Amino acid sequence: MAFSKYVALGDSFTEGVGDPDPDRPNGWRGWADRFAEALAADAATAGHDFGYANLAIRGRKLPAILAEQIDPAIALGPDLVSIHGGGNDVLRPKVDLDALAASYDDAVGRLAASGAHVVMFTIADTGNSGVMKVIRGRTAIFNEWAREIAEKHGATLVDMWRMRGWTVEEIMNEDRLHLNAVGHQSIAIAVADALGLQHDLQPLPPVDLPVLTPREQRAANVAWARGHLAPWVHRRVTGRSSGDGVAPKRSTLEPIR
């Protein structure tokens, strides 16, 4: 498959949060930028133009992604669309997964009917430890819906739930919620491989991690809770989002280098 117009939809995962680059729009690079760079290189080799748009905004739940991003994406006339959502939804204790899946199904159907090939994702396995274990069941149910929707509409599925062989510390940003550069590069490779594309993307070396004593680890956990967990909880309580006031990083199809 060869693509010339790629639009990325979603939340912080697709916006690129956790992979900082001050020279990029919104200050983030991320897997979608990295993947788009590989598509652009392939297009240049083939001698045709390539445009990339990224409408993803951090903090968005799936209903907002569908309401705000689907129509603008279709209007751009892409031949490739990636969409990721649901992660911010399964974090909530009350979520109607069946209703969520029905809306997702309709949206993916509209994208596919527009002529674009669609790439979807499952949500990564949170494991059965720590505070995240409480959402593991909701995540598994959502992922089964995602697999069914992808199969129904002929979408390519990147099954992050089944990705193993790395540790949280290796691929996660210091906030423990978003991927770091290593993780984002791994997803870019996974997307390209799932589509069967030839590419030059290579894994990044893991970050050197300090060996902490139990006391140092406890202190690090306290610092993380104060610096990242507490602000997240405060936003939930006050009904705010990290994406409030944030605009899409690339609202139109443009070259990327």
Solvent accessible surface area in square Angstrom, and as a share of the most:
residue,aa,sasa,rsa
1,M,129,0.58
2,A,73,0.56
3,F,15,0.06
4,S,39,0.25
5,K,89,0.38
6,Y,0,0.00
7,V,0,0.00
8,A,0,0.00
9,L,0,0.00
10,G,0,0.00
11,D,5,0.03
12,S,12,0.08
13,F,24,0.10
14,T,0,0.00
15,E,0,0.00
16,G,0,0.00
17,V,14,0.08
18,G,2,0.02
19,D,5,0.03
20,P,93,0.58
21,D,32,0.16
22,P,126,0.79
23,D,134,0.69
24,R,45,0.16
25,P,56,0.35
26,N,59,0.30
27,G,25,0.24
28,W,54,0.19
29,R,62,0.23
30,G,0,0.00
31,W,0,0.00
32,A,0,0.00
33,D,1,0.01
34,R,16,0.06
35,F,1,0.01
36,A,0,0.00
37,E,36,0.16
38,A,20,0.15
39,L,9,0.05
40,A,18,0.14
41,A,62,0.48
42,D,64,0.33
43,A,2,0.01
44,A,77,0.60
45,T,123,0.72
46,A,70,0.54
47,G,67,0.65
48,H,67,0.30
49,D,128,0.67
50,F,18,0.08
51,G,10,0.09
52,Y,0,0.00
53,A,0,0.00
54,N,0,0.00
55,L,9,0.05
56,A,0,0.00
57,I,11,0.06
58,R,48,0.17
59,G,16,0.16
60,R,43,0.16
61,K,82,0.35
62,L,0,0.00
63,P,70,0.44
64,A,29,0.23
65,I,0,0.00
66,L,23,0.11
67,A,81,0.63
68,E,82,0.37
69,Q,5,0.02
70,I,1,0.01
71,D,80,0.41
72,P,60,0.38
73,A,0,0.00
74,I,50,0.25
75,A,88,0.68
76,L,42,0.21
77,G,45,0.44
78,P,9,0.05
79,D,44,0.23
80,L,0,0.00
81,V,0,0.00
82,S,1,0.01
83,I,0,0.00
84,H,11,0.05
85,G,3,0.02
86,G,0,0.00
87,G,19,0.18
88,N,24,0.12
89,D,6,0.03
90,V,1,0.00
91,L,38,0.19
92,R,51,0.19
93,P,113,0.71
94,K,185,0.78
95,V,43,0.25
96,D,92,0.48
97,L,19,0.09
98,D,87,0.45
99,A,52,0.41
100,L,14,0.07
101,A,2,0.01
102,A,64,0.50
103,S,55,0.36
104,Y,1,0.01
105,D,32,0.17
106,D,92,0.48
107,A,5,0.04
108,V,0,0.00
109,G,17,0.16
110,R,104,0.38
111,L,0,0.00
112,A,31,0.24
113,A,91,0.70
114,S,53,0.34
115,G,61,0.59
116,A,6,0.05
117,H,47,0.21
118,V,3,0.02
119,V,1,0.00
120,M,0,0.00
121,F,3,0.01
122,T,0,0.00
123,I,19,0.10
124,A,49,0.38
125,D,32,0.16
126,T,40,0.23
127,G,23,0.22
128,N,110,0.56
129,S,82,0.53
130,G,55,0.53
131,V,105,0.61
132,M,63,0.28
133,K,105,0.45
134,V,107,0.61
135,I,10,0.05
136,R,81,0.29
137,G,45,0.44
138,R,55,0.20
139,T,0,0.00
140,A,37,0.29
141,I,90,0.46
142,F,2,0.01
143,N,0,0.00
144,E,101,0.45
145,W,81,0.28
146,A,0,0.00
147,R,43,0.16
148,E,101,0.45
149,I,4,0.02
150,A,3,0.03
151,E,149,0.67
152,K,132,0.56
153,H,47,0.21
154,G,53,0.51
155,A,16,0.12
156,T,21,0.12
157,L,47,0.24
158,V,5,0.03
159,D,29,0.15
160,M,13,0.06
161,W,45,0.16
162,R,161,0.59
163,M,44,0.20
164,R,147,0.54
165,G,86,0.82
166,W,84,0.30
167,T,69,0.40
168,V,89,0.51
169,E,105,0.47
170,E,51,0.23
171,I,14,0.07
172,M,43,0.19
173,N,35,0.18
174,E,136,0.61
175,D,17,0.09
176,R,91,0.33
177,L,66,0.33
178,H,44,0.19
179,L,22,0.11
180,N,18,0.09
181,A,33,0.26
182,V,17,0.10
183,G,0,0.00
184,H,1,0.00
185,Q,13,0.06
186,S,25,0.16
187,I,2,0.01
188,A,0,0.00
189,I,25,0.13
190,A,21,0.16
191,V,1,0.00
192,A,1,0.00
193,D,85,0.44
194,A,46,0.36
195,L,8,0.04
196,G,61,0.59
197,L,26,0.13
198,Q,169,0.75
199,H,53,0.24
200,D,134,0.69
201,L,26,0.13
202,Q,121,0.54
203,P,97,0.61
204,L,61,0.30
205,P,105,0.66
206,P,83,0.52
207,V,82,0.47
208,D,136,0.70
209,L,87,0.43
210,P,102,0.64
211,V,146,0.84
212,L,71,0.36
213,T,69,0.40
214,P,101,0.63
215,R,188,0.69
216,E,81,0.36
217,Q,73,0.33
218,R,144,0.52
219,A,62,0.48
220,A,35,0.27
221,N,58,0.30
222,V,72,0.42
223,A,62,0.48
224,W,40,0.14
225,A,33,0.26
226,R,182,0.66
227,G,45,0.43
228,H,58,0.26
229,L,60,0.30
230,A,53,0.41
231,P,52,0.32
232,W,55,0.19
233,V,67,0.38
234,H,104,0.46
235,R,61,0.22
236,R,61,0.22
237,V,119,0.68
238,T,67,0.39
239,G,71,0.68
240,R,141,0.51
241,S,27,0.17
242,S,46,0.30
243,G,0,0.00
244,D,82,0.43
245,G,89,0.86
246,V,34,0.20
247,A,65,0.50
248,P,50,0.31
249,K,13,0.06
250,R,27,0.10
251,S,66,0.42
252,T,68,0.39
253,L,48,0.24
254,E,80,0.36
255,P,81,0.51
256,I,12,0.06
257,R,230,0.84
